[in-house]
């Protein structure tokens, strides 16, 4: 029996999405209604949500955030402030219809570009879309107990993790009760890395909107000094490390190994089946660190539509301009970084 043609249906702003598996997991948490509300409430961006419908069945979804920023421009993007998601499909016809929808919206809004971020399935982007294959994410398949993971690691990695466990680091999991400490650790560590960070309001809104699907984790050393923090998001059987940062003075003590091992233990205790370690640039030091945990490397497809032509925007650490900005940002005093950070990061979704 031949399927009927694909219809595109746009959801109203407050209309709840009623998407089923496997679309929900493929679209990731950045396509959830709660995440769209976070983007609207925190930064005032418009979010456009579309469904591809075929034979009364939703076979594709597209969630685009419209960013307008004085420095980073006017553009559309899926997965705001996340690695990927917001674009998923179960049929080729749905994919084609949603790509056409993204192009039409881009032309209508006169944006500089539109970027769709999703897990790479090996397909080449159709004209006029172009791909920028520079990022991957990293999945750890979780067994029933964390001890089963131990044997997968290399001997040197196990040694460093044991050293960290003997240092007396402590980890605490919570929600809004840990907001202040989590924000302080993340804002300080991002400054050390040369990157702006969001305001505390962003994390508060995220925790409020996601509810029990979000946890904060805070790491302290044996003396109780703040050493790092993480933001964890749960969706189905997947636990995502949205942020997981250690302050510079504790990195040599393998506090990062302590944090990651503690997160894996937590995920196994909660019965999660996959840990998504988050996005890294291919070939970066961050990727090298993640590979020590023996994950599955999953390339990310970043497809760009450029209505005016030109090159794909270089909003990443490989860019010479970004390298300069990172060096300058590291040298700025904390009060300047805290005042300006959220105004900058809101433009890099």
C-alpha atoms as a printed R data frame, in Angstrom:
    type eleno elety resid chain resno      x      y      z
1   ATOM     1    CA   UNK     A     1  0.000  0.000  0.000
2   ATOM     2    CA   UNK     A     2  1.416  3.387 -1.003
3   ATOM     3    CA   UNK     A     3  1.742  5.985  1.721
4   ATOM     4    CA   UNK     A     4 -0.008  9.312  1.307
5   ATOM     5    CA   UNK     A     5  1.948 12.515  0.814
6   ATOM     6    CA   UNK     A     6  3.566 14.177  3.811
7   ATOM     7    CA   UNK     A     7  1.773 17.090  5.429
8   ATOM     8    CA   UNK     A     8  3.608 19.631  7.575
9   ATOM     9    CA   UNK     A     9  1.816 20.852 10.664
10  ATOM    10    CA   UNK     A    10  3.111 23.705 12.817
11  ATOM    11    CA   UNK     A    11  2.434 23.560 16.547
12  ATOM    12    CA   UNK     A    12  1.174 26.596 18.411
13  ATOM    13    CA   UNK     A    13  3.483 28.093 21.040
14  ATOM    14    CA   UNK     A    14  1.711 26.520 24.031
15  ATOM    15    CA   UNK     A    15  0.496 23.390 22.256
16  ATOM    16    CA   UNK     A    16  2.042 20.280 23.841
17  ATOM    17    CA   UNK     A    17  3.878 17.927 21.521
18  ATOM    18    CA   UNK     A    18  2.544 14.355 21.438
19  ATOM    19    CA   UNK     A    19  5.466 12.574 19.836
20  ATOM    20    CA   UNK     A    20  6.095  8.869 20.280
21  ATOM    21    CA   UNK     A    21  9.176  6.689 20.216
22  ATOM    22    CA   UNK     A    22 11.511  6.450 18.368
23  ATOM    23    CA   UNK     A    23 11.089 10.109 17.440
24  ATOM    24    CA   UNK     A    24 11.275 11.321 21.038
25  ATOM    25    CA   UNK     A    25 14.611  9.678 21.784
26  ATOM    26    CA   UNK     A    26 16.048 10.620 18.377
27  ATOM    27    CA   UNK     A    27 14.996 14.244 18.771
28  ATOM    28    CA   UNK     A    28 16.691 14.311 22.227
29  ATOM    29    CA   UNK     A    29 15.850 16.454 25.245
30  ATOM    30    CA   UNK     A    30 16.470 19.685 23.306
31  ATOM    31    CA   UNK     A    31 13.199 19.042 21.428
32  ATOM    32    CA   UNK     A    32 11.091 18.661 24.573
33  ATOM    33    CA   UNK     A    33  8.410 21.222 25.406
34  ATOM    34    CA   UNK     A    34 10.254 21.996 28.653
35  ATOM    35    CA   UNK     A    35 13.442 22.864 26.758
36  ATOM    36    CA   UNK     A    36 11.573 25.118 24.326
37  ATOM    37    CA   UNK     A    37 10.032 26.868 27.331
38  ATOM    38    CA   UNK     A    38 13.515 27.310 28.814
39  ATOM    39    CA   UNK     A    39 14.724 29.053 25.653
40  ATOM    40    CA   UNK     A    40 11.672 31.310 25.508
41  ATOM    41    CA   UNK     A    41 11.605 32.222 29.200
42  ATOM    42    CA   UNK     A    42 15.320 32.773 29.663
43  ATOM    43    CA   UNK     A    43 16.304 34.518 26.427
44  ATOM    44    CA   UNK     A    44 13.038 35.460 24.761
45  ATOM    45    CA   UNK     A    45 13.796 33.597 21.531
46  ATOM    46    CA   UNK     A    46 11.009 32.411 19.260
47  ATOM    47    CA   UNK     A    47 10.779 28.633 18.857
48  ATOM    48    CA   UNK     A    48  9.160 27.150 15.734
49  ATOM    49    CA   UNK     A    49  7.964 23.530 16.014
50  ATOM    50    CA   UNK     A    50  6.843 21.432 13.063
51  ATOM    51    CA   UNK     A    51  5.561 17.884 12.554
52  ATOM    52    CA   UNK     A    52  5.647 15.778  9.419
53  ATOM    53    CA   UNK     A    53  2.404 13.786  9.260
54  ATOM    54    CA   UNK     A    54  1.845 10.792  7.002
55  ATOM    55    CA   UNK     A    55 -1.266  8.596  7.174
56  ATOM    56    CA   UNK     A    56 -2.235 10.342 10.446
57  ATOM    57    CA   UNK     A    57  1.113  9.358 11.969
58  ATOM    58    CA   UNK     A    58  3.859 11.797 12.978
59  ATOM    59    CA   UNK     A    59  6.941 10.637 11.056
60  ATOM    60    CA   UNK     A    60  9.235 13.595 11.638
61  ATOM    61    CA   UNK     A    61  9.807 16.587 13.925
62  ATOM    62    CA   UNK     A    62 11.667 19.864 13.549
63  ATOM    63    CA   UNK     A    63 12.241 22.385 16.347
64  ATOM    64    CA   UNK     A    64 14.030 25.583 15.339
65  ATOM    65    CA   UNK     A    65 15.118 28.437 17.617
66  ATOM    66    CA   UNK     A    66 15.385 31.887 16.048
67  ATOM    67    CA   UNK     A    67 18.476 33.626 17.407
68  ATOM    68    CA   UNK     A    68 19.043 37.353 16.993
69  ATOM    69    CA   UNK     A    69 22.300 38.580 18.489
70  ATOM    70    CA   UNK     A    70 24.322 41.772 17.869
71  ATOM    71    CA   UNK     A    71 27.600 39.821 17.601
72  ATOM    72    CA   UNK     A    72 26.679 36.309 16.451
73  ATOM    73    CA   UNK     A    73 23.982 37.270 14.003
74  ATOM    74    CA   UNK     A    74 20.501 36.275 12.906
75  ATOM    75    CA   UNK     A    75 20.058 32.525 12.408
76  ATOM    76    CA   UNK     A    76 17.946 29.429 13.032
77  ATOM    77    CA   UNK     A    77 19.219 26.381 14.920
78  ATOM    78    CA   UNK     A    78 18.016 23.137 16.421
79  ATOM    79    CA   UNK     A    79 19.209 21.943 19.851
80  ATOM    80    CA   UNK     A    80 19.787 25.357 21.483
81  ATOM    81    CA   UNK     A    81 22.497 25.072 24.179
82  ATOM    82    CA   UNK     A    82 22.755 21.337 23.531
83  ATOM    83    CA   UNK     A    83 24.862 19.084 21.315
84  ATOM    84    CA   UNK     A    84 22.187 17.802 18.953
85  ATOM    85    CA   UNK     A    85 18.480 17.123 18.580
86  ATOM    86    CA   UNK     A    86 15.370 18.932 17.475
87  ATOM    87    CA   UNK     A    87 15.385 17.201 14.087
88  ATOM    88    CA   UNK     A    88 14.311 13.579 13.696
89  ATOM    89    CA   UNK     A    89 12.452 11.488 11.155
90  ATOM    90    CA   UNK     A    90 11.432  7.895 10.475
91  ATOM    91    CA   UNK     A    91 10.970  8.177  6.691
92  ATOM    92    CA   UNK     A    92 12.929  9.771  3.877
93  ATOM    93    CA   UNK     A    93  9.795 11.630  2.777
94  ATOM    94    CA   UNK     A    94  9.465 13.224  6.214
95  ATOM    95    CA   UNK     A    95 13.111 14.294  6.129
96  ATOM    96    CA   UNK     A    96 12.684 15.929  2.728
97  ATOM    97    CA   UNK     A    97  9.510 17.743  3.777
98  ATOM    98    CA   UNK     A    98 11.104 19.074  6.968
99  ATOM    99    CA   UNK     A    99 14.236 20.233  5.134
100 ATOM   100    CA   UNK     A   100 12.010 22.146  2.728
101 ATOM   101    CA   UNK     A   101 10.159 23.650  5.689
102 ATOM   102    CA   UNK     A   102 13.419 24.785  7.290
103 ATOM   103    CA   UNK     A   103 14.480 26.424  4.021
104 ATOM   104    CA   UNK     A   104 11.181 28.248  3.604
105 ATOM   105    CA   UNK     A   105 11.254 29.546  7.180
106 ATOM   106    CA   UNK     A   106 14.873 30.672  6.720
107 ATOM   107    CA   UNK     A   107 13.948 32.613  3.596
108 ATOM   108    CA   UNK     A   108 10.865 34.085  5.248
109 ATOM   109    CA   UNK     A   109 12.820 35.302  8.303
110 ATOM   110    CA   UNK     A   110 15.784 36.428  6.173
111 ATOM   111    CA   UNK     A   111 18.310 34.690  8.400
112 ATOM   112    CA   UNK     A   112 22.005 34.383  7.610
113 ATOM   113    CA   UNK     A   113 21.914 30.621  7.975
114 ATOM   114    CA   UNK     A   114 20.015 27.654  9.384
115 ATOM   115    CA   UNK     A   115 21.753 24.722 11.103
116 ATOM   116    CA   UNK     A   116 20.232 21.319 11.882
117 ATOM   117    CA   UNK     A   117 22.173 19.221 14.423
118 ATOM   118    CA   UNK     A   118 21.477 15.509 14.709
119 ATOM   119    CA   UNK     A   119 23.147 12.119 14.965
120 ATOM   120    CA   UNK     A   120 24.920 11.325 11.709
121 ATOM   121    CA   UNK     A   121 23.294  8.404  9.874
122 ATOM   122    CA   UNK     A   122 25.823  8.481  7.036
123 ATOM   123    CA   UNK     A   123 23.542 10.236  4.582
124 ATOM   124    CA   UNK     A   124 24.929 13.134  2.552
125 ATOM   125    CA   UNK     A   125 22.975 16.395  2.780
126 ATOM   126    CA   UNK     A   126 20.902 17.170 -0.330
127 ATOM   127    CA   UNK     A   127 21.552 20.394 -2.245
128 ATOM   128    CA   UNK     A   128 21.665 23.197 -1.131
129 ATOM   129    CA   UNK     A   129 22.457 21.941  2.384
130 ATOM   130    CA   UNK     A   130 26.136 21.560  3.332
131 ATOM   131    CA   UNK     A   131 27.665 19.594  6.166
132 ATOM   132    CA   UNK     A   132 30.262 20.530  8.784
133 ATOM   133    CA   UNK     A   133 31.492 17.199 10.241
134 ATOM   134    CA   UNK     A   134 33.676 18.436 13.102
135 ATOM   135    CA   UNK     A   135 31.814 17.259 16.221
136 ATOM   136    CA   UNK     A   136 30.969 13.934 17.821
137 ATOM   137    CA   UNK     A   137 29.211 12.805 20.951
138 ATOM   138    CA   UNK     A   138 30.186  9.807 23.070
139 ATOM   139    CA   UNK     A   139 27.884  7.083 24.393
140 ATOM   140    CA   UNK     A   140 28.686  4.678 27.216
141 ATOM   141    CA   UNK     A   141 26.427  1.620 27.308
142 ATOM   142    CA   UNK     A   142 25.655  1.097 30.971
143 ATOM   143    CA   UNK     A   143 25.478 -2.329 32.622
144 ATOM   144    CA   UNK     A   144 23.407 -3.075 35.704
145 ATOM   145    CA   UNK     A   145 26.257 -2.186 38.062
146 ATOM   146    CA   UNK     A   146 29.158  0.246 37.677
147 ATOM   147    CA   UNK     A   147 31.622 -2.460 38.689
148 ATOM   148    CA   UNK     A   148 30.969 -4.166 35.357
149 ATOM   149    CA   UNK     A   149 32.320 -1.054 33.621
150 ATOM   150    CA   UNK     A   150 35.628 -1.189 35.479
151 ATOM   151    CA   UNK     A   151 37.116 -3.950 33.357
152 ATOM   152    CA   UNK     A   152 36.564 -1.956 30.163
153 ATOM   153    CA   UNK     A   153 39.023  0.762 31.185
154 ATOM   154    CA   UNK     A   154 42.759  0.780 30.519
155 ATOM   155    CA   UNK     A   155 45.134  0.068 33.408
156 ATOM   156    CA   UNK     A   156 46.435  3.662 33.555
157 ATOM   157    CA   UNK     A   157 42.905  5.055 33.633
158 ATOM   158    CA   UNK     A   158 41.929  2.676 36.437
159 ATOM   159    CA   UNK     A   159 45.034  3.770 38.350
160 ATOM   160    CA   UNK     A   160 44.172  7.459 38.079
161 ATOM   161    CA   UNK     A   161 40.575  6.819 39.087
162 ATOM   162    CA   UNK     A   162 41.710  4.859 42.154
163 ATOM   163    CA   UNK     A   163 44.029  7.730 43.088
164 ATOM   164    CA   UNK     A   164 41.128 10.153 42.861
165 ATOM   165    CA   UNK     A   165 38.929  7.932 45.033
166 ATOM   166    CA   UNK     A   166 41.636  7.925 47.732
167 ATOM   167    CA   UNK     A   167 41.864 11.738 47.792
168 ATOM   168    CA   UNK     A   168 38.722 12.103 49.860
169 ATOM   169    CA   UNK     A   169 36.605 13.909 47.280
170 ATOM   170    CA   UNK     A   170 32.886 13.929 48.004
171 ATOM   171    CA   UNK     A   171 29.937 14.301 45.628
172 ATOM   172    CA   UNK     A   172 26.420 15.460 46.359
173 ATOM   173    CA   UNK     A   173 23.400 15.116 44.086
174 ATOM   174    CA   UNK     A   174 20.403 17.382 44.368
175 ATOM   175    CA   UNK     A   175 18.158 19.924 42.715
176 ATOM   176    CA   UNK     A   176 17.558 23.592 43.526
177 ATOM   177    CA   UNK     A   177 19.227 23.044 46.897
178 ATOM   178    CA   UNK     A   178 22.543 22.805 45.008
179 ATOM   179    CA   UNK     A   179 21.880 25.636 42.556
180 ATOM   180    CA   UNK     A   180 24.258 28.178 44.112
181 ATOM   181    CA   UNK     A   181 27.226 25.814 44.399
182 ATOM   182    CA   UNK     A   182 26.649 24.273 40.971
183 ATOM   183    CA   UNK     A   183 26.491 27.680 39.327
184 ATOM   184    CA   UNK     A   184 29.598 28.932 41.133
185 ATOM   185    CA   UNK     A   185 31.683 25.920 40.113
186 ATOM   186    CA   UNK     A   186 30.488 25.979 36.496
187 ATOM   187    CA   UNK     A   187 30.877 29.747 36.050
188 ATOM   188    CA   UNK     A   188 34.400 29.716 37.535
189 ATOM   189    CA   UNK     A   189 35.555 26.692 35.545
190 ATOM   190    CA   UNK     A   190 34.192 28.088 32.273
191 ATOM   191    CA   UNK     A   191 36.054 31.341 32.950
192 ATOM   192    CA   UNK     A   192 39.246 29.321 33.455
193 ATOM   193    CA   UNK     A   193 38.636 27.638 30.102
194 ATOM   194    CA   UNK     A   194 38.113 30.990 28.388
195 ATOM   195    CA   UNK     A   195 34.402 30.651 27.734
196 ATOM   196    CA   UNK     A   196 31.426 32.767 28.863
197 ATOM   197    CA   UNK     A   197 28.687 31.075 30.842
198 ATOM   198    CA   UNK     A   198 25.004 31.570 31.456
199 ATOM   199    CA   UNK     A   199 23.467 33.403 34.383
200 ATOM   200    CA   UNK     A   200 22.217 31.569 37.451
201 ATOM   201    CA   UNK     A   201 18.692 32.288 36.191
202 ATOM   202    CA   UNK     A   202 19.313 29.940 33.247
203 ATOM   203    CA   UNK     A   203 20.108 27.029 35.561
204 ATOM   204    CA   UNK     A   204 17.224 27.881 37.883
205 ATOM   205    CA   UNK     A   205 14.756 27.941 35.002
206 ATOM   206    CA   UNK     A   206 16.156 24.680 33.660
207 ATOM   207    CA   UNK     A   207 15.781 22.929 37.006
208 ATOM   208    CA   UNK     A   208 12.262 24.269 37.499
209 ATOM   209    CA   UNK     A   209 11.040 23.331 34.016
210 ATOM   210    CA   UNK     A   210 12.694 19.884 33.811
211 ATOM   211    CA   UNK     A   211 11.828 18.929 37.394
212 ATOM   212    CA   UNK     A   212 12.949 15.430 38.347
213 ATOM   213    CA   UNK     A   213 14.514 14.964 34.891
214 ATOM   214    CA   UNK     A   214 17.395 17.191 36.018
215 ATOM   215    CA   UNK     A   215 19.989 16.796 38.756
216 ATOM   216    CA   UNK     A   216 22.877 18.958 39.856
217 ATOM   217    CA   UNK     A   217 26.038 17.281 41.111
218 ATOM   218    CA   UNK     A   218 28.592 19.152 43.237
219 ATOM   219    CA   UNK     A   219 32.107 17.917 44.032
220 ATOM   220    CA   UNK     A   220 34.116 19.030 47.057
221 ATOM   221    CA   UNK     A   221 37.541 18.021 48.276
222 ATOM   222    CA   UNK     A   222 38.291 16.454 51.676
223 ATOM   223    CA   UNK     A   223 38.293 19.938 53.293
224 ATOM   224    CA   UNK     A   224 34.915 20.841 51.827
225 ATOM   225    CA   UNK     A   225 36.290 23.200 49.173
226 ATOM   226    CA   UNK     A   226 34.240 23.447 45.990
227 ATOM   227    CA   UNK     A   227 36.023 21.466 43.256
228 ATOM   228    CA   UNK     A   228 33.519 21.053 40.409
229 ATOM   229    CA   UNK     A   229 29.949 20.474 39.318
230 ATOM   230    CA   UNK     A   230 27.751 18.860 36.687
231 ATOM   231    CA   UNK     A   231 24.285 19.277 35.179
232 ATOM   232    CA   UNK     A   232 22.629 15.943 34.435
233 ATOM   233    CA   UNK     A   233 19.531 15.432 32.295
234 ATOM   234    CA   UNK     A   234 17.491 12.219 32.160
235 ATOM   235    CA   UNK     A   235 15.363 11.277 29.166
236 ATOM   236    CA   UNK     A   236 14.024  7.752 28.915
237 ATOM   237    CA   UNK     A   237 16.980  5.452 29.531
238 ATOM   238    CA   UNK     A   238 19.589  8.053 28.596
239 ATOM   239    CA   UNK     A   239 21.511 10.204 31.064
240 ATOM   240    CA   UNK     A   240 23.212 13.226 29.478
241 ATOM   241    CA   UNK     A   241 26.146 15.157 30.903
242 ATOM   242    CA   UNK     A   242 25.040 18.616 29.818
243 ATOM   243    CA   UNK     A   243 27.909 20.174 31.767
244 ATOM   244    CA   UNK     A   244 30.619 18.418 33.801
245 ATOM   245    CA   UNK     A   245 33.459 20.701 34.882
246 ATOM   246    CA   UNK     A   246 36.326 20.603 37.376
247 ATOM   247    CA   UNK     A   247 38.130 23.685 38.666
248 ATOM   248    CA   UNK     A   248 41.719 24.003 37.453
249 ATOM   249    CA   UNK     A   249 43.431 23.562 40.830
250 ATOM   250    CA   UNK     A   250 41.889 20.098 41.243
251 ATOM   251    CA   UNK     A   251 42.528 18.671 37.783
252 ATOM   252    CA   UNK     A   252 46.008 17.362 38.636
253 ATOM   253    CA   UNK     A   253 44.434 15.400 41.507
254 ATOM   254    CA   UNK     A   254 42.197 13.560 39.002
255 ATOM   255    CA   UNK     A   255 39.037 15.158 40.357
256 ATOM   256    CA   UNK     A   256 37.610 14.751 36.850
257 ATOM   257    CA   UNK     A   257 38.020 10.992 37.116
258 ATOM   258    CA   UNK     A   258 36.251 11.093 40.463
259 ATOM   259    CA   UNK     A   259 33.376 13.113 39.008
260 ATOM   260    CA   UNK     A   260 32.864 10.943 35.938
261 ATOM   261    CA   UNK     A   261 33.099  7.682 37.877
262 ATOM   262    CA   UNK     A   262 30.601  9.009 40.423
263 ATOM   263    CA   UNK     A   263 28.210  9.952 37.617
264 ATOM   264    CA   UNK     A   264 28.471  6.496 36.067
265 ATOM   265    CA   UNK     A   265 27.744  4.901 39.448
266 ATOM   266    CA   UNK     A   266 24.743  7.194 39.832
267 ATOM   267    CA   UNK     A   267 23.383  6.325 36.402
268 ATOM   268    CA   UNK     A   268 23.704  2.596 37.021
269 ATOM   269    CA   UNK     A   269 21.930  2.956 40.383
270 ATOM   270    CA   UNK     A   270 19.056  4.758 38.638
271 ATOM   271    CA   UNK     A   271 18.785  2.001 36.018
272 ATOM   272    CA   UNK     A   272 19.854  4.146 33.063
273 ATOM   273    CA   UNK     A   273 21.051  2.248 30.002
274 ATOM   274    CA   UNK     A   274 23.139  4.904 28.198
275 ATOM   275    CA   UNK     A   275 25.350  7.792 29.275
276 ATOM   276    CA   UNK     A   276 25.759 10.569 26.707
277 ATOM   277    CA   UNK     A   277 29.037 12.275 27.602
278 ATOM   278    CA   UNK     A   278 28.289 15.266 25.389
279 ATOM   279    CA   UNK     A   279 29.809 16.960 22.372
280 ATOM   280    CA   UNK     A   280 33.520 17.461 21.647
281 ATOM   281    CA   UNK     A   281 35.500 18.627 18.649
282 ATOM   282    CA   UNK     A   282 36.996 15.726 16.737
283 ATOM   283    CA   UNK     A   283 40.678 15.390 17.590
284 ATOM   284    CA   UNK     A   284 40.511 17.700 20.604
285 ATOM   285    CA   UNK     A   285 41.992 17.104 24.039
286 ATOM   286    CA   UNK     A   286 38.479 16.884 25.396
287 ATOM   287    CA   UNK     A   287 37.779 13.984 23.037
288 ATOM   288    CA   UNK     A   288 41.003 12.258 24.116
289 ATOM   289    CA   UNK     A   289 39.883 12.448 27.745
290 ATOM   290    CA   UNK     A   290 36.424 11.059 27.001
291 ATOM   291    CA   UNK     A   291 37.814  8.129 25.022
292 ATOM   292    CA   UNK     A   292 39.526  6.900 28.211
293 ATOM   293    CA   UNK     A   293 36.070  5.844 29.384
294 ATOM   294    CA   UNK     A   294 35.704  3.550 26.353
295 ATOM   295    CA   UNK     A   295 32.563  5.105 24.848
296 ATOM   296    CA   UNK     A   296 31.043  4.643 21.411
297 ATOM   297    CA   UNK     A   297 32.014  7.661 19.327
298 ATOM   298    CA   UNK     A   298 28.959  8.934 17.430
299 ATOM   299    CA   UNK     A   299 29.610 11.565 14.719
300 ATOM   300    CA   UNK     A   300 27.203 14.489 14.628
301 ATOM   301    CA   UNK     A   301 25.704 15.764 11.377
302 ATOM   302    CA   UNK     A   302 25.574 19.562 11.306
303 ATOM   303    CA   UNK     A   303 23.723 20.558  8.137
304 ATOM   304    CA   UNK     A   304 23.733 24.213  7.077
305 ATOM   305    CA   UNK     A   305 21.490 26.112  4.728
306 ATOM   306    CA   UNK     A   306 23.099 29.408  3.628
307 ATOM   307    CA   UNK     A   307 20.488 31.556  1.817
308 ATOM   308    CA   UNK     A   308 23.078 34.166  0.854
309 ATOM   309    CA   UNK     A   309 25.848 31.699  0.090
310 ATOM   310    CA   UNK     A   310 29.285 32.037  1.616
311 ATOM   311    CA   UNK     A   311 31.128 29.858  4.107
312 ATOM   312    CA   UNK     A   312 29.793 27.937  7.072
313 ATOM   313    CA   UNK     A   313 30.161 30.107 10.231
314 ATOM   314    CA   UNK     A   314 33.159 29.177 12.382
315 ATOM   315    CA   UNK     A   315 31.647 29.348 15.867
316 ATOM   316    CA   UNK     A   316 34.046 26.874 17.446
317 ATOM   317    CA   UNK     A   317 37.475 26.622 19.067
318 ATOM   318    CA   UNK     A   318 39.179 25.832 15.746
319 ATOM   319    CA   UNK     A   319 38.517 29.380 14.587
320 ATOM   320    CA   UNK     A   320 41.453 31.800 14.920
321 ATOM   321    CA   UNK     A   321 39.037 34.507 16.109
322 ATOM   322    CA   UNK     A   322 37.701 32.206 18.807
323 ATOM   323    CA   UNK     A   323 41.223 31.329 19.940
324 ATOM   324    CA   UNK     A   324 41.968 35.017 20.402
325 ATOM   325    CA   UNK     A   325 38.670 35.591 22.222
326 ATOM   326    CA   UNK     A   326 39.429 32.668 24.562
327 ATOM   327    CA   UNK     A   327 42.833 34.112 25.484
328 ATOM   328    CA   UNK     A   328 41.323 37.537 26.178
329 ATOM   329    CA   UNK     A   329 38.404 36.126 28.177
330 ATOM   330    CA   UNK     A   330 40.703 34.189 30.509
331 ATOM   331    CA   UNK     A   331 42.431 37.440 31.469
332 ATOM   332    CA   UNK     A   332 39.292 39.405 32.285
333 ATOM   333    CA   UNK     A   333 38.365 39.891 35.968
334 ATOM   334    CA   UNK     A   334 35.548 37.805 37.361
335 ATOM   335    CA   UNK     A   335 33.106 40.686 37.816
336 ATOM   336    CA   UNK     A   336 33.383 41.570 34.114
337 ATOM   337    CA   UNK     A   337 32.970 37.944 33.056
338 ATOM   338    CA   UNK     A   338 29.880 37.471 35.225
339 ATOM   339    CA   UNK     A   339 28.318 40.700 33.924
340 ATOM   340    CA   UNK     A   340 28.938 40.022 30.237
341 ATOM   341    CA   UNK     A   341 28.922 36.213 30.035
342 ATOM   342    CA   UNK     A   342 25.217 35.569 29.697
343 ATOM   343    CA   UNK     A   343 24.859 38.323 27.061
344 ATOM   344    CA   UNK     A   344 27.502 36.601 24.925
345 ATOM   345    CA   UNK     A   345 26.602 32.931 25.452
346 ATOM   346    CA   UNK     A   346 22.964 33.584 24.527
347 ATOM   347    CA   UNK     A   347 24.129 34.110 20.959
348 ATOM   348    CA   UNK     A   348 26.010 30.800 20.658
349 ATOM   349    CA   UNK     A   349 23.219 28.249 20.777
